[in-house]
Amino acid sequence: MHRHKKITDSLKNSPLADFKVGVDNVIFSVDTAQNRLMVLLVMRHDEPFLDQWCLPGTLVRHGESLEDAAYRILAEKIKVENLYLEQLYTFGDPGRDPRESPSSFGVRYLSVSYFALVRFADAQLIANGVSGIAWYPVKQVPQLAFDHNEILEYGYRRLRNKLEYSPIAFEVLPEVFTLSDLYQLYATVLGENFSDYSNFRTRLLKLGFLSDTGLKASRGAGRPASLYRFDAEAFAPLKDKPLVFI
């Protein structure tokens, strides 16, 4: 007998689960000054996991959609004009939350996670008189409450995938940018070995949706660099095609 059938048979007469639904946001940003991928963490001020870092989250209120709850917790923690937000995954393993009762009739806690990317320079954290909100480098994240390390890792994989197959980077870059700015964002998230600059530049320009503004940016002693703009209209015919940006 297959394991799946054994599990199904053992649960056949179990009572239906009673769920509370929460939303947890994996909010990423790129600190371009120090070339670090950052994630927003908050300190818990209640049990369980009192005084432990976690992802910003909330239980969904009566009459509130999941997306509205995700945006509400964003608005409570951060002020930002440009952001990218999408639903990530639902985490619902039994026992993922210590508040669950060992009884079959106890309340279960689901987490519907959302993935967000915001512009670091524009993001203003909201403390509201409560300490414990900070950007953490993804590589230095401590042990988080609940299963939030697992949720964070899932979000990190999604971010890397989105950079390869979608124009998500342009959601958080300034309106005009150099190819070096764009390359640095990719290198920060994907690692410096993902591509050399020359191949990256050739690939992106060949795709045809970067518009040269004719303007130059002078930084340091090097030659002034061309400033580009993402052309959403030129990208539109490519939207549903399996592109690889790198």
Buried (B, 14 or more C-beta within 10 A) or exposed (E): EEEEEEEEEEEEEEEEBEEBBBBBBBBBBBBBEEEBBBBBBBBBEEEEBEEBBBBBBBEBEEEBEBBEBBBBBBEEBBEBEBBBBBEBBEBBEEEBBEEBEEEEEEEBBBBBBBBBBBBBEBBEEEEEEEEBBBBBEBEEBEEBBBBBBBBBEBBBEBBBEBBBBBBBBBBBBBEBBBBBBBBBBBBBBBEEEBBEEEEBBEBBEEBEBBBEBEEEBEEEEEEEBBBBBBEEEEBEEEEEEEBEBB
